[in-house]
Amino acid sequence: MACESDAQSPSYMLEAAFRAMEPVSSFISLARQTGGGSLTEEIQSIILNIVIETSMQSGIRCNHTYVKNLLKKVIVAAESNYNIVVEGLYEQFANIALVQDNVNSDDNNKIFKMISFLFPCYAMNLHVHLHCSLNMLEGDTGCALWPSSLLLSEVILSYPKLFKDKVCFEVGSGVGLVGIALAHVGASKIILTDGDTSSIKNMKYNLELNHLNSEKVSCKYLPWESASESELTYCNPDFLLGADIIYDPKCLPHLVRVLCILLKQKKQFVFKSADTHQEIALQCDDRKEDLVLEELDAPVAYIANVIRNKETFDNFLLLAEEAQLSVMDITEKRRPMNLLPYMLSFDRKSVRLLRVLYKSE
Ligand SMILES: C[S@@+](CC[C@H](N)C(=O)[O-])C[C@H]1O[C@@H](n2cnc3c(N)ncnc32)[C@H](O)[C@@H]1O
């Protein structure tokens, strides 16, 4: 398929930033960058069109408080730069200013974002719809979107072959973005887990929004404190994933115990067909000479995390060491493509990527 070249055209980037509900200051910086340093009339017209078109599309639910704020700041930024302000911007702002803000503060915190992963080839772009909260603490932090899941999703989408046809198990999945990226690259089975019930409910909703069925991607309530060995080992994952899960000192011993059980699973031996190398569920009457015994690799964990508190992170490393886990920082080695070039608020340098393995004797 031919690649269209406008994947990162100014209007495409600004639209992606608008739909991802980038903070207004980041959106204006992007608009300025796009306009060669100022909010030219052309850039203002692009913004106006994006706002008008988006509000007219029925499937898109935009938060009018955000739109009102954005239009106001665009006008102020253009005026203070002595740019001519495009007439329609005032009109659009006046229209939206008449709409009353949502008075229910709980609902007001809930937003719909569209996170667009932009590939060099337009046809490969992935648009993920997410229902999430503006309150970072809602649902024990699991209803908000965190930067590490953006980076981990970029890693997954940048190295699709690594995860294709693999069983993946995520801990502390929150809004479910990583699971959606795994489904996109063809992981065979995806198990998303979280210890907060409202986050699980929201995650399920997000999977529906992105048309993912529960056979391929399942959600499971799994608090680290009480997760039993059988709950963790039943699915024999190839990969274990986690984004922004190392932050609460109280939870660390439980998290390390969970990682250890998942990663410690003994290497599996499975019978595969000598011809096709497909795994075979062994029946008594199978001819053993047609089969080969193959060793499966032990699971590997990829954890993306922002180190907000060095003491907490060092404590995680210490507990991991005591539990025979080897933790390697592979941020540079597995550097992903920049698939979110419009997201100026995303500080990808703040996220570390760790590979965790169980040290076999
Ligand atoms: C900072 S959020 C990150 C969410 C998501 N991975 C992301 O990056 O957007 C941490 C997640 O870990 C979950 N979590 C925290 N403590 C937990 C525990 N003890 N057991 C299971 N999940 C827990 C929270 O519910 C939340 O979803």
The ligand as an SDF file (V2000), in Angstrom:
LIG
                    3D

 27 29  0  0  0  0  0  0  0  0999 V2000
    0.2690    5.1020   38.2440 C   0  0  0  0  0  0  0  0  0  0  0  0
   -0.9690    4.0130   37.7620 S   0  0  0  0  0  0  0  0  0  0  0  0
   -0.4070    3.4370   36.1700 C   0  0  0  0  0  0  0  0  0  0  0  0
   -1.5480    2.9450   35.3280 C   0  0  0  0  0  0  0  0  0  0  0  0
   -1.1650    2.5110   33.9140 C   0  0  0  0  0  0  0  0  0  0  0  0
   -0.2510    1.4090   33.9450 N   0  0  0  0  0  0  0  0  0  0  0  0
   -0.5570    3.6730   33.1490 C   0  0  0  0  0  0  0  0  0  0  0  0
    0.6850    3.7330   33.0640 O   0  0  0  0  0  0  0  0  0  0  0  0
   -1.3050    4.5260   32.6330 O   0  0  0  0  0  0  0  0  0  0  0  0
   -0.6440    2.5830   38.7940 C   0  0  0  0  0  0  0  0  0  0  0  0
   -1.5900    1.4300   38.5850 C   0  0  0  0  0  0  0  0  0  0  0  0
   -1.2390    0.3620   39.4590 O   0  0  0  0  0  0  0  0  0  0  0  0
   -2.3950   -0.1070   40.1340 C   0  0  0  0  0  0  0  0  0  0  0  0
   -2.0000   -0.5770   41.4790 N   0  0  0  0  0  0  0  0  0  0  0  0
   -1.4520    0.1590   42.4620 C   0  0  0  0  0  0  0  0  0  0  0  0
   -1.2710   -0.5830   43.5610 N   0  0  0  0  0  0  0  0  0  0  0  0
   -1.7110   -1.8220   43.2500 C   0  0  0  0  0  0  0  0  0  0  0  0
   -1.7880   -3.0470   43.9760 C   0  0  0  0  0  0  0  0  0  0  0  0
   -1.3800   -3.1070   45.2340 N   0  0  0  0  0  0  0  0  0  0  0  0
   -2.2860   -4.1330   43.3510 N   0  0  0  0  0  0  0  0  0  0  0  0
   -2.6790   -4.0680   42.0520 C   0  0  0  0  0  0  0  0  0  0  0  0
   -2.6510   -2.9240   41.3250 N   0  0  0  0  0  0  0  0  0  0  0  0
   -2.1740   -1.8310   41.9150 C   0  0  0  0  0  0  0  0  0  0  0  0
   -3.3100    1.1130   40.2330 C   0  0  0  0  0  0  0  0  0  0  0  0
   -4.6720    0.7520   40.4140 O   0  0  0  0  0  0  0  0  0  0  0  0
   -3.0350    1.7770   38.8980 C   0  0  0  0  0  0  0  0  0  0  0  0
   -3.8580    1.2840   37.8870 O   0  0  0  0  0  0  0  0  0  0  0  0
  1  2  1  0
  2  3  1  0
  2 10  1  0
  3  4  1  0
  4  5  1  0
  5  6  1  0
  5  7  1  0
  7  8  2  0
  7  9  1  0
 10 11  1  0
 11 12  1  0
 11 26  1  0
 12 13  1  0
 13 14  1  0
 13 24  1  0
 14 15  1  0
 14 23  1  0
 15 16  2  0
 16 17  1  0
 17 18  1  0
 17 23  2  0
 18 19  1  0
 18 20  2  0
 20 21  1  0
 21 22  2  0
 22 23  1  0
 24 25  1  0
 24 26  1  0
 26 27  1  0
M  CHG  2   2   1   9  -1
M  END
$$$$
